Amino acid sequence: MVDQLPSIPTPTAAAADDALADRERFMRLFHEGVQREVAEQLAAGLTIYSGGTGAEEGKLFIHTPDGRRFEYRVREDGTREIVRELPGD
């Protein structure tokens, strides 16, 4: 006798919409939290080092407490080299 496996429900369009809305809400809250944390760190006088995303994937950035931003690269010997200063916001 072969045991019958339980059926797996087929996702509905509404479930897919709910999942997308949850993902969008999560990403919005995540980005808001990161922005808040960066602002707090800069206000405390700390420099922020970050990596680019999207069109800036693979680039590295420095954000200084005085509001300046730079793109940099890491040399083979591990030291940093400023590629360019970025325009202010």
GROMACS elastic network, one bead per residue, 0.5 to 0.9 nm:
[ bonds ]
;  ai    aj funct       b0    kb
    4     7     6  0.88361   500
    5     8     6  0.89118   500
    9    12     6  0.88537   500
   11    14     6  0.81845   500
   11    15     6  0.61387   500
   11    16     6  0.69318   500
   12    15     6  0.51350   500
   12    16     6  0.63489   500
   12    17     6  0.86541   500
   13    16     6  0.50428   500
   13    17     6  0.61422   500
   13    18     6  0.85854   500
   14    18     6  0.61121   500
   14    19     6  0.85790   500
   15    18     6  0.50038   500
   15    19     6  0.61495   500
   15    20     6  0.86009   500
   16    19     6  0.50573   500
   16    20     6  0.61746   500
   16    21     6  0.85824   500
   17    20     6  0.50799   500
   17    21     6  0.61013   500
   17    22     6  0.85478   500
   18    21     6  0.50559   500
   18    22     6  0.60893   500
   18    23     6  0.85802   500
   19    22     6  0.50463   500
   19    23     6  0.61631   500
   19    24     6  0.86197   500
   20    23     6  0.50590   500
   20    24     6  0.61295   500
   20    25     6  0.85333   500
   21    24     6  0.50937   500
   21    25     6  0.60744   500
   21    26     6  0.85066   500
   22    25     6  0.51044   500
   22    26     6  0.60519   500
   22    27     6  0.85903   500
   23    26     6  0.50461   500
   23    27     6  0.61230   500
   23    28     6  0.85642   500
   24    27     6  0.51535   500
   24    28     6  0.61275   500
   24    29     6  0.86242   500
   25    28     6  0.51241   500
   25    29     6  0.61681   500
   25    30     6  0.84529   500
   26    29     6  0.52023   500
   26    30     6  0.59638   500
   26    31     6  0.86162   500
   27    31     6  0.61051   500
   27    32     6  0.84958   500
   28    31     6  0.52962   500
   28    32     6  0.61557   500
   28    33     6  0.86059   500
   29    32     6  0.50550   500
   29    33     6  0.60994   500
   29    34     6  0.86450   500
   30    33     6  0.51435   500
   30    34     6  0.62781   500
   30    35     6  0.87068   500
   31    34     6  0.50469   500
   31    35     6  0.61160   500
   31    36     6  0.85247   500
   32    35     6  0.51644   500
   32    36     6  0.61459   500
   32    37     6  0.86229   500
   33    36     6  0.50893   500
   33    37     6  0.61308   500
   33    38     6  0.85970   500
   34    37     6  0.50803   500
   34    38     6  0.60923   500
   34    39     6  0.85664   500
   35    38     6  0.51493   500
   35    39     6  0.61642   500
   35    40     6  0.86439   500
   36    39     6  0.51816   500
   36    40     6  0.62558   500
   36    41     6  0.87177   500
   37    40     6  0.50927   500
   37    41     6  0.61735   500
   37    42     6  0.86219   500
   38    41     6  0.51208   500
   38    42     6  0.61162   500
   38    43     6  0.84731   500
   38    48     6  0.72135   500
   39    42     6  0.52053   500
   39    43     6  0.60249   500
   39    44     6  0.85689   500
   40    43     6  0.50533   500
   40    44     6  0.62013   500
   40    45     6  0.88583   500
   40    46     6  0.89102   500
   41    44     6  0.50495   500
   41    45     6  0.66075   500
   41    46     6  0.54433   500
   41    47     6  0.74695   500
   41    48     6  0.75244   500
   41    65     6  0.82311   500
   42    45     6  0.50952   500
   42    46     6  0.50937   500
   42    47     6  0.63109   500
   42    48     6  0.72315   500
   42    63     6  0.80161   500
   42    64     6  0.69217   500
   42    66     6  0.81128   500
   42    67     6  0.84079   500
   43    46     6  0.73574   500
   43    65     6  0.65754   500
   44    65     6  0.79144   500
   45    64     6  0.80303   500
   45    65     6  0.52778   500
   45    66     6  0.83112   500
   46    63     6  0.89375   500
   46    64     6  0.71757   500
   46    65     6  0.61599   500
   47    62     6  0.69746   500
   47    63     6  0.57958   500
   47    65     6  0.59853   500
   48    61     6  0.81010   500
   48    62     6  0.57251   500
   48    63     6  0.50247   500
   48    64     6  0.65467   500
   48    65     6  0.82947   500
   49    60     6  0.73646   500
   49    61     6  0.57130   500
   49    63     6  0.64542   500
   49    64     6  0.88631   500
   50    59     6  0.86585   500
   50    60     6  0.58723   500
   50    61     6  0.51718   500
   50    62     6  0.64768   500
   50    63     6  0.80477   500
   51    56     6  0.81908   500
   51    57     6  0.73006   500
   51    58     6  0.67269   500
   51    59     6  0.58441   500
   51    61     6  0.60394   500
   51    62     6  0.89289   500
   52    55     6  0.77755   500
   52    58     6  0.59634   500
   52    59     6  0.51666   500
   52    60     6  0.60536   500
   52    61     6  0.72488   500
   53    56     6  0.51103   500
   53    58     6  0.73575   500
   53    59     6  0.80901   500
   54    57     6  0.53088   500
   55    58     6  0.89350   500
   56    59     6  0.57048   500
   56    60     6  0.85640   500
   57    60     6  0.85948   500
   59    71     6  0.70573   500
   59    72     6  0.75225   500
   59    73     6  0.75528   500
   60    70     6  0.83887   500
   60    71     6  0.56751   500
   60    72     6  0.55204   500
   60    73     6  0.63295   500
   60    74     6  0.86319   500
   61    69     6  0.69650   500
   61    70     6  0.55303   500
   61    72     6  0.58761   500
   61    73     6  0.84442   500
   62    68     6  0.81894   500
   62    69     6  0.55512   500
   62    70     6  0.51080   500
   62    71     6  0.64030   500
   62    72     6  0.72146   500
   63    66     6  0.84417   500
   63    67     6  0.67401   500
   63    68     6  0.60286   500
   63    70     6  0.66954   500
   64    67     6  0.54907   500
   64    68     6  0.53678   500
   64    69     6  0.63015   500
   64    70     6  0.85282   500
   65    68     6  0.73978   500
   67    88     6  0.73697   500
   67    89     6  0.87021   500
   68    85     6  0.75541   500
   68    86     6  0.74693   500
   68    87     6  0.79957   500
   68    88     6  0.66722   500
   69    84     6  0.88319   500
   69    85     6  0.59897   500
   69    86     6  0.53625   500
   69    87     6  0.73530   500
   69    88     6  0.72047   500
   70    82     6  0.67176   500
   70    83     6  0.73312   500
   70    84     6  0.57626   500
   70    86     6  0.53043   500
   70    87     6  0.86944   500
   71    81     6  0.87817   500
   71    82     6  0.61171   500
   71    83     6  0.54143   500
   71    84     6  0.54736   500
   71    85     6  0.63663   500
   71    86     6  0.69133   500
   72    80     6  0.65600   500
   72    81     6  0.54925   500
   72    84     6  0.70465   500
   72    85     6  0.88328   500
   73    79     6  0.84893   500
   73    80     6  0.57492   500
   73    81     6  0.54092   500
   73    82     6  0.65658   500
   73    83     6  0.66767   500
   74    77     6  0.79461   500
   74    78     6  0.57749   500
   74    79     6  0.56998   500
   74    81     6  0.62600   500
   74    82     6  0.89173   500
   75    78     6  0.52529   500
   75    79     6  0.54279   500
   75    80     6  0.60612   500
   75    81     6  0.68924   500
   76    79     6  0.74805   500
   77    80     6  0.89049   500
   82    85     6  0.75902   500
